[in-house]
């Protein structure tokens, strides 16, 4: 069998991908490629499997990446923030002519790495990018709705929220600063438009949404994920939007207030004779306050949910389907790491054959994805009362009982 390396395999997302791959009899060797050996070894010890090993890798060092991936049949990349790391990693993977899967959710760098499409195609490899939750599962559920449920698709609206993870480091918070600072794409009225998070056009897209397993009237904000750019290339429609948040709301509000105040800046300022970087202060402050907020709000166990709302027509009548993916145990890690592992398995099974740099809806059959993730997570064995079921995926119509934990 084949050898796979999971870059960032000790992190919240990568560790779930490693464990998911280890539970399936597809790869003979699973390598955790990371800079943190102690944490990686704890994961290896936890799984108690002799086919998992570790190699140290520095995502900013091309030679380190080359050494780590040498001899592998597949690379799964979970090292963020992707706007800093993914281009360098993918260039090395293409050079080595190895198939590739990542969970990149930064739209700006996604557009940049699409420029490597011809290079990857000429190398004879498939680089499946954005194969997480959002993007990833969201893209494939949108395509599933368009291909199998609707005659005409008018809109795909994506909503996501999560919170309570045991640890949030600088990379995660830095990603949120990045999302709030760049122009945010939205596909509206048949055109790709850009809005700004803190300006009126961005504020106009804020709304409240009811999430199963999380609660009602949760405030969500425009997010610069790649679905708004990629989905319209594969599905003819008029609208693709993406909105999300991090829970509890007090924590996300603190993050956006700090960003709006300019404390995401990396330009040092003089404070009583010392050069202080606002960004470094903001990181330490937010991490400290997060612990306080989680305690004071009695947030409890980590949880998350991602919903895809597909609107269109069937037999000339308006139809709306809602796909819910909820977690009450792993949240961000589970929701992102499992789809990444599914993408890797499908690729190794030969079910993803298109060459080049491609989003999920450009090379993955959504039915293959739904069938496999249902089996891996045991969803095909669960009772789905009050829902329509399509190969293990729950699809609810407005007014129906919301989905339980998935």
DRENDRENSE-763400 format. One record per residue (C-alpha): chain; residue number from 0; residue in three letters; x, y, z. Coordinates in Angstrom, 2 decimals, padded with zeros to 5 digits. Last residue first. Example, Ala and Ser with C-alpha at 12.3 -4.5 7.8 and 13.67 -1.06 7.14 Angstrom:
REM DRENDRENSE-763400
   c     k     r         x         y         z
   A     1   SER    013.67   -001.06    007.14
   A     0   ALA    012.30   -004.50    007.80
END
This chain:
REM DRENDRENSE-763400
   c     k     r         x         y         z
   A   405   UNK   -023.09    014.55    012.79
   A   404   UNK   -024.99    015.74    015.86
   A   403   UNK   -028.74    016.03    015.39
   A   402   UNK   -030.35    017.62    012.31
   A   401   UNK   -033.04    020.25    012.54
   A   400   UNK   -036.69    019.20    012.65
   A   399   UNK   -038.46    020.44    009.51
   A   398   UNK   -039.67    024.00    009.05
   A   397   UNK   -037.40    024.72    006.12
   A   396   UNK   -036.49    021.45    004.36
   A   395   UNK   -033.80    019.28    005.84
   A   394   UNK   -031.07    017.33    004.06
   A   393   UNK   -029.06    014.83    006.07
   A   392   UNK   -026.27    013.02    004.26
   A   391   UNK   -026.13    009.22    004.55
   A   390   UNK   -026.59    008.34    000.89
   A   389   UNK   -029.39    010.92    000.50
   A   388   UNK   -031.69    010.98    003.52
   A   387   UNK   -034.84    013.08    003.90
   A   386   UNK   -035.32    014.08    007.48
   A   385   UNK   -037.91    013.62    010.23
   A   384   UNK   -036.20    010.53    011.66
   A   383   UNK   -032.61    009.89    010.51
   A   382   UNK   -031.65    006.81    012.54
   A   381   UNK   -027.92    006.19    012.42
   A   380   UNK   -026.20    003.38    010.52
   A   379   UNK   -025.26    005.36    007.40
   A   378   UNK   -023.75    008.01    009.67
   A   377   UNK   -021.01    005.67    010.86
   A   376   UNK   -018.35    008.37    010.53
   A   375   UNK   -016.21    006.50    007.99
   A   374   UNK   -019.27    005.05    006.26
   A   373   UNK   -021.03    008.41    005.86
   A   372   UNK   -017.75    010.04    004.83
   A   371   UNK   -017.39    007.44    002.09
   A   370   UNK   -020.90    007.68    000.64
   A   369   UNK   -021.01    011.48    000.78
   A   368   UNK   -017.60    011.86   -000.90
   A   367   UNK   -018.35    009.36   -003.66
   A   366   UNK   -021.74    011.07   -004.22
   A   365   UNK   -020.02    014.46   -004.42
   A   364   UNK   -017.77    013.26   -007.28
   A   363   UNK   -014.51    015.10   -006.67
   A   362   UNK   -012.58    016.98   -009.39
   A   361   UNK   -013.85    020.54   -009.88
   A   360   UNK   -016.30    020.63   -006.98
   A   359   UNK   -013.39    019.95   -004.61
   A   358   UNK   -011.23    022.83   -005.91
   A   357   UNK   -008.54    022.04   -008.52
   A   356   UNK   -004.83    022.49   -009.12
   A   355   UNK   -003.94    020.18   -012.02
   A   354   UNK   -004.92    016.67   -013.10
   A   353   UNK   -008.38    015.08   -012.94
   A   352   UNK   -008.19    011.55   -011.50
   A   351   UNK   -010.05    011.55   -008.20
   A   350   UNK   -011.66    008.13   -007.67
   A   349   UNK   -008.31    006.34   -007.90
   A   348   UNK   -008.57    004.79   -004.44
   A   347   UNK   -005.62    006.92   -003.31
   A   346   UNK   -007.49    010.04   -004.33
   A   345   UNK   -010.65    008.93   -002.53
   A   344   UNK   -008.60    008.22    000.59
   A   343   UNK   -006.89    011.62    000.53
   A   342   UNK   -010.18    013.45    000.01
   A   341   UNK   -011.71    011.51    002.90
   A   340   UNK   -008.77    012.51    005.09
   A   339   UNK   -009.32    016.17    004.28
   A   338   UNK   -013.05    015.75    004.93
   A   337   UNK   -012.20    014.33    008.40
   A   336   UNK   -009.76    017.07    009.36
   A   335   UNK   -012.04    020.04    008.74
   A   334   UNK   -015.21    019.26    010.71
   A   333   UNK   -013.35    017.17    013.26
   A   332   UNK   -010.70    019.76    014.02
   A   331   UNK   -013.03    022.77    014.01
   A   330   UNK   -015.66    021.15    016.26
   A   329   UNK   -014.08    018.12    017.99
   A   328   UNK   -016.82    016.98    020.35
   A   327   UNK   -020.23    018.49    019.73
   A   326   UNK   -020.15    018.46    015.95
   A   325   UNK   -022.63    019.60    013.33
   A   324   UNK   -022.80    019.27    009.56
   A   323   UNK   -026.19    020.52    008.35
   A   322   UNK   -027.40    020.48    004.74
   A   321   UNK   -030.39    022.72    004.13
   A   320   UNK   -032.52    022.31    001.02
   A   319   UNK   -034.79    024.91   -000.58
   A   318   UNK   -037.25    024.30   -003.42
   A   317   UNK   -039.29    026.70   -005.56
   A   316   UNK   -041.52    024.94   -008.10
   A   315   UNK   -040.97    024.54   -011.86
   A   314   UNK   -040.35    020.81   -011.61
   A   313   UNK   -037.60    021.54   -009.12
   A   312   UNK   -036.42    025.10   -008.63
   A   311   UNK   -033.64    026.80   -006.70
   A   310   UNK   -032.16    027.35   -003.28
   A   309   UNK   -029.30    025.46   -001.59
   A   308   UNK   -028.52    026.31    002.04
   A   307   UNK   -025.23    024.85    003.25
   A   306   UNK   -024.77    024.68    007.01
   A   305   UNK   -021.61    024.33    009.10
   A   304   UNK   -021.84    023.59    012.82
   A   303   UNK   -019.53    023.70    015.79
   A   302   UNK   -018.90    022.49    019.31
   A   301   UNK   -016.37    022.66    022.11
   A   300   UNK   -017.74    021.63    025.49
   A   299   UNK   -018.71    024.24    028.07
   A   298   UNK   -019.39    027.89    027.35
   A   297   UNK   -019.82    028.90    030.97
   A   296   UNK   -019.98    032.51    029.74
   A   295   UNK   -017.54    033.60    032.45
   A   294   UNK   -015.18    030.68    031.83
   A   293   UNK   -015.09    030.97    028.06
   A   292   UNK   -014.68    034.73    028.38
   A   291   UNK   -011.79    034.48    030.83
   A   290   UNK   -009.89    031.96    028.72
   A   289   UNK   -010.46    034.07    025.63
   A   288   UNK   -009.16    037.13    027.46
   A   287   UNK   -005.67    035.66    027.80
   A   286   UNK   -005.48    034.55    024.16
   A   285   UNK   -006.84    037.94    023.04
   A   284   UNK   -004.27    039.87    025.11
   A   283   UNK   -001.27    037.82    024.04
   A   282   UNK   -002.21    038.07    020.37
   A   281   UNK   -003.07    041.77    020.55
   A   280   UNK    000.28    042.59    022.21
   A   279   UNK    002.18    040.78    019.47
   A   278   UNK    000.16    042.53    016.75
   A   277   UNK    000.64    045.96    018.34
   A   276   UNK    004.44    045.54    018.08
   A   275   UNK    006.19    047.29    020.96
   A   274   UNK    009.50    049.14    020.62
   A   273   UNK    010.51    050.31    024.09
   A   272   UNK    011.36    053.86    025.12
   A   271   UNK    008.19    054.44    027.07
   A   270   UNK    006.09    052.86    024.32
   A   269   UNK    007.49    053.39    020.82
   A   268   UNK    005.37    051.71    018.15
   A   267   UNK    006.30    048.68    016.05
   A   266   UNK    004.59    048.01    012.68
   A   265   UNK    003.00    044.55    012.78
   A   264   UNK   -000.52    045.98    012.77
   A   263   UNK   -003.34    043.77    014.05
   A   262   UNK   -003.88    046.37    016.78
   A   261   UNK   -005.55    048.74    014.34
   A   260   UNK   -008.65    049.43    016.44
   A   259   UNK   -010.72    047.44    013.95
   A   258   UNK   -008.62    044.35    014.69
   A   257   UNK   -009.09    044.68    018.46
   A   256   UNK   -012.83    045.23    017.97
   A   255   UNK   -013.01    042.21    015.64
   A   254   UNK   -011.34    039.94    018.17
   A   253   UNK   -013.38    041.22    021.12
   A   252   UNK   -016.62    040.69    019.17
   A   251   UNK   -015.50    037.15    018.35
   A   250   UNK   -014.99    036.44    022.04
   A   249   UNK   -018.26    037.98    023.20
   A   248   UNK   -020.07    036.00    020.49
   A   247   UNK   -019.03    032.72    022.09
   A   246   UNK   -018.29    031.37    019.60
   A   245   UNK   -016.54    032.09    016.32
   A   244   UNK   -018.40    033.48    013.33
   A   243   UNK   -019.45    032.76    009.79
   A   242   UNK   -020.91    033.98    006.53
   A   241   UNK   -020.34    032.80    002.98
   A   240   UNK   -022.37    033.84   -000.04
   A   239   UNK   -022.91    032.35   -003.50
   A   238   UNK   -025.55    033.94   -005.74
   A   237   UNK   -026.84    033.91   -009.31
   A   236   UNK   -026.32    030.33   -010.44
   A   235   UNK   -024.60    028.17   -013.05
   A   234   UNK   -022.55    025.60   -011.11
   A   233   UNK   -018.89    024.86   -011.91
   A   232   UNK   -017.24    028.29   -012.17
   A   231   UNK   -019.83    029.76   -009.81
   A   230   UNK   -018.53    027.40   -007.07
   A   229   UNK   -014.91    028.63   -007.23
   A   228   UNK   -015.02    032.33   -006.26
   A   227   UNK   -017.73    032.35   -003.59
   A   226   UNK   -016.45    029.00   -002.33
   A   225   UNK   -012.95    030.42   -001.66
   A   224   UNK   -013.55    031.83    001.84
   A   223   UNK   -013.46    035.54    002.61
   A   222   UNK   -016.12    035.53    005.39
   A   221   UNK   -019.08    037.89    005.78
   A   220   UNK   -020.36    037.91    009.39
   A   219   UNK   -022.68    035.73    011.48
   A   218   UNK   -024.79    036.61    014.51
   A   217   UNK   -026.42    033.56    016.12
   A   216   UNK   -030.20    033.92    016.26
   A   215   UNK   -030.85    030.35    017.37
   A   214   UNK   -028.63    027.77    019.00
   A   213   UNK   -025.52    025.63    018.61
   A   212   UNK   -026.57    021.99    018.07
   A   211   UNK   -028.64    023.02    015.03
   A   210   UNK   -027.73    026.51    013.84
   A   209   UNK   -030.25    029.35    013.49
   A   208   UNK   -028.86    032.38    011.64
   A   207   UNK   -028.52    036.08    012.29
   A   206   UNK   -027.29    038.51    009.65
   A   205   UNK   -024.28    040.46    008.46
   A   204   UNK   -024.27    041.17    004.72
   A   203   UNK   -025.06    044.88    005.13
   A   202   UNK   -022.04    045.22    007.44
   A   201   UNK   -019.76    044.29    004.56
   A   200   UNK   -021.19    046.94    002.24
   A   199   UNK   -021.16    049.43    005.11
   A   198   UNK   -017.50    049.08    005.98
   A   197   UNK   -015.86    046.92    008.65
   A   196   UNK   -015.66    043.64    006.71
   A   195   UNK   -015.00    045.14    003.30
   A   194   UNK   -016.95    043.95    000.27
   A   193   UNK   -015.92    042.50   -003.10
   A   192   UNK   -018.17    041.54   -005.99
   A   191   UNK   -018.28    038.52   -008.28
   A   190   UNK   -021.32    038.83   -010.50
   A   189   UNK   -024.53    036.87   -011.06
   A   188   UNK   -026.65    038.99   -008.75
   A   187   UNK   -024.15    038.48   -005.94
   A   186   UNK   -021.06    036.28   -005.76
   A   185   UNK   -019.32    037.53   -002.63
   A   184   UNK   -015.58    038.14   -002.31
   A   183   UNK   -014.17    039.72    000.87
   A   182   UNK   -011.48    042.40    000.49
   A   181   UNK   -008.80    041.79    003.11
   A   180   UNK   -008.62    042.94    006.73
   A   179   UNK   -011.27    040.91    008.55
   A   178   UNK   -010.11    037.61    007.08
   A   177   UNK   -006.47    038.44    007.88
   A   176   UNK   -007.31    039.25    011.50
   A   175   UNK   -009.12    035.93    011.64
   A   174   UNK   -006.09    034.09    010.23
   A   173   UNK   -003.89    035.77    012.83
   A   172   UNK   -006.18    034.38    015.52
   A   171   UNK   -005.75    030.85    014.19
   A   170   UNK   -001.99    031.15    013.69
   A   169   UNK   -001.46    032.74    017.11
   A   168   UNK   -002.89    029.77    018.96
   A   167   UNK   -006.33    028.68    019.99
   A   166   UNK   -006.42    025.81    022.46
   A   165   UNK   -009.13    023.61    024.01
   A   164   UNK   -011.62    024.45    021.23
   A   163   UNK   -014.67    026.23    022.64
   A   162   UNK   -016.02    027.59    019.40
   A   161   UNK   -017.65    026.98    016.05
   A   160   UNK   -019.85    028.77    013.55
   A   159   UNK   -020.61    028.32    009.86
   A   158   UNK   -023.10    029.56    007.29
   A   157   UNK   -023.00    028.98    003.52
   A   156   UNK   -025.54    030.33    001.03
   A   155   UNK   -025.84    028.69   -002.39
   A   154   UNK   -028.28    030.44   -004.71
   A   153   UNK   -030.25    030.00   -007.94
   A   152   UNK   -029.94    026.32   -008.77
   A   151   UNK   -032.22    024.99   -011.52
   A   150   UNK   -033.38    021.38   -011.84
   A   149   UNK   -032.63    020.80   -008.19
   A   148   UNK   -031.91    017.70   -006.12
   A   147   UNK   -029.28    015.64   -007.93
   A   146   UNK   -026.70    017.78   -009.74
   A   145   UNK   -027.32    021.18   -008.11
   A   144   UNK   -027.84    019.74   -004.64
   A   143   UNK   -024.77    017.50   -004.95
   A   142   UNK   -022.73    020.43   -006.25
   A   141   UNK   -023.62    022.51   -003.20
   A   140   UNK   -022.91    019.53   -000.96
   A   139   UNK   -019.51    019.21   -002.63
   A   138   UNK   -018.56    022.85   -002.19
   A   137   UNK   -019.66    022.85    001.47
   A   136   UNK   -017.71    019.67    002.19
   A   135   UNK   -014.57    021.46    001.08
   A   134   UNK   -014.34    025.16    001.84
   A   133   UNK   -015.70    025.37    004.47
   A   132   UNK   -015.36    021.86    005.92
   A   131   UNK   -011.99    020.80    004.59
   A   130   UNK   -010.82    020.02    001.06
   A   129   UNK   -009.67    023.52    000.08
   A   128   UNK   -007.20    022.36   -002.55
   A   127   UNK   -007.01    019.09   -004.47
   A   126   UNK   -003.63    019.07   -006.22
   A   125   UNK   -003.72    016.24   -008.75
   A   124   UNK   -000.46    015.26   -010.40
   A   123   UNK    000.83    014.68   -013.92
   A   122   UNK    003.69    017.19   -013.69
   A   121   UNK    002.19    019.00   -016.68
   A   120   UNK   -001.08    019.30   -014.77
   A   119   UNK    000.72    020.66   -011.71
   A   118   UNK    002.49    023.31   -013.81
   A   117   UNK   -000.74    024.10   -015.63
   A   116   UNK   -002.61    024.66   -012.37
   A   115   UNK    000.12    026.68   -010.60
   A   114   UNK   -001.77    029.93   -011.21
   A   113   UNK   -004.56    028.40   -009.12
   A   112   UNK   -002.07    028.90   -006.29
   A   111   UNK   -002.53    032.67   -006.43
   A   110   UNK   -006.34    032.60   -006.43
   A   109   UNK   -006.24    030.33   -003.40
   A   108   UNK   -003.80    032.78   -001.78
   A   107   UNK   -006.50    035.44   -001.75
   A   106   UNK   -009.30    033.07   -000.81
   A   105   UNK   -007.75    031.76    002.40
   A   104   UNK   -009.43    028.47    003.33
   A   103   UNK   -006.65    026.02    002.47
   A   102   UNK   -007.60    022.52    003.64
   A   101   UNK   -005.01    020.63    001.57
   A   100   UNK   -004.69    017.55   -000.64
   A    99   UNK   -001.72    016.58   -002.85
   A    98   UNK   -000.46    014.07   -005.38
   A    97   UNK    003.33    013.91   -005.66
   A    96   UNK    005.39    015.11   -008.63
   A    95   UNK    008.39    016.24   -006.49
   A    94   UNK    008.35    019.68   -008.14
   A    93   UNK    004.59    019.79   -007.66
   A    92   UNK    005.03    019.06   -003.95
   A    91   UNK    007.72    021.73   -003.57
   A    90   UNK    005.51    024.36   -005.21
   A    89   UNK    002.59    023.26   -003.05
   A    88   UNK    004.56    023.84    000.15
   A    87   UNK    005.74    027.34   -000.79
   A    86   UNK    002.26    028.37   -001.93
   A    85   UNK    000.59    026.97    001.18
   A    84   UNK    002.58    028.66    003.94
   A    83   UNK    001.76    032.33    004.55
   A    82   UNK   -001.77    032.72    003.16
   A    81   UNK   -002.31    029.22    004.49
   A    80   UNK   -002.13    030.12    008.15
   A    79   UNK   -001.76    027.27    008.39
   A    78   UNK   -000.28    023.80    008.08
   A    77   UNK   -002.87    021.12    007.26
   A    76   UNK   -001.29    019.75    004.06
   A    75   UNK   -002.02    016.17    003.04
   A    74   UNK    000.79    014.86    000.81
   A    73   UNK    000.42    011.63   -001.17
   A    72   UNK    002.67    008.89   -002.53
   A    71   UNK    005.58    009.69   -000.23
   A    70   UNK    009.21    008.91   -001.10
   A    69   UNK    010.47    012.43   -000.38
   A    68   UNK    007.81    014.46    001.46
   A    67   UNK    009.96    015.34    004.48
   A    66   UNK    013.20    016.05    002.62
   A    65   UNK    011.49    018.34    000.11
   A    64   UNK    009.70    020.22    002.90
   A    63   UNK    012.96    020.76    004.79
   A    62   UNK    014.63    021.95    001.59
   A    61   UNK    011.85    024.46    000.96
   A    60   UNK    012.14    025.95    004.49
   A    59   UNK    009.10    027.95    005.66
   A    58   UNK    007.02    024.85    006.45
   A    57   UNK    009.77    023.50    008.73
   A    56   UNK    009.53    019.73    008.92
   A    55   UNK    010.42    017.11    011.51
   A    54   UNK    009.48    013.58    010.58
   A    53   UNK    007.21    011.35    012.64
   A    52   UNK    005.85    007.82    012.33
   A    51   UNK    002.53    006.01    012.16
   A    50   UNK    002.45    002.36    010.95
   A    49   UNK    003.13    000.92    014.42
   A    48   UNK   -000.30    001.83    015.79
   A    47   UNK   -000.95    002.65    019.44
   A    46   UNK   -003.15    005.62    018.41
   A    45   UNK   -002.36    007.52    021.61
   A    44   UNK    001.38    006.88    021.39
   A    43   UNK    001.52    008.28    017.86
   A    42   UNK   -000.51    011.30    019.00
   A    41   UNK    001.87    011.86    021.93
   A    40   UNK    004.80    011.53    019.54
   A    39   UNK    003.41    014.35    017.42
   A    38   UNK    003.13    016.60    020.48
   A    37   UNK    006.77    015.96    021.40
   A    36   UNK    008.02    016.38    017.83
   A    35   UNK    006.65    019.86    017.19
   A    34   UNK    007.92    021.03    013.78
   A    33   UNK    005.56    018.80    011.88
   A    32   UNK    005.26    015.99    009.37
   A    31   UNK    003.24    013.14    010.83
   A    30   UNK    003.82    010.14    008.59
   A    29   UNK    001.21    007.50    007.82
   A    28   UNK    002.44    004.23    006.33
   A    27   UNK    000.54    001.30    004.82
   A    26   UNK   -002.24    003.58    003.61
   A    25   UNK   -005.78    002.38    002.83
   A    24   UNK   -006.98    000.29    005.77
   A    23   UNK   -008.92    003.08    007.44
   A    22   UNK   -008.58    003.98    011.13
   A    21   UNK   -005.11    005.46    010.58
   A    20   UNK   -006.50    007.86    007.99
   A    19   UNK   -009.05    009.18    010.47
   A    18   UNK   -006.44    009.46    013.23
   A    17   UNK   -004.07    011.40    010.97
   A    16   UNK   -006.81    013.71    009.67
   A    15   UNK   -007.92    014.39    013.24
   A    14   UNK   -004.32    015.24    014.20
   A    13   UNK   -004.04    017.56    011.20
   A    12   UNK   -007.04    019.67    012.16
   A    11   UNK   -006.24    020.45    015.81
   A    10   UNK   -002.51    020.30    015.18
   A     9   UNK   -000.11    017.32    015.42
   A     8   UNK   -000.24    016.42    011.74
   A     7   UNK    000.86    019.83    010.48
   A     6   UNK    001.93    018.15    007.27
   A     5   UNK    000.19    014.80    006.94
   A     4   UNK    002.43    012.39    005.01
   A     3   UNK    000.99    009.45    003.09
   A     2   UNK    002.66    006.16    002.08
   A     1   UNK    000.92    003.67   -000.17
   A     0   UNK    000.00    000.00    000.00
END
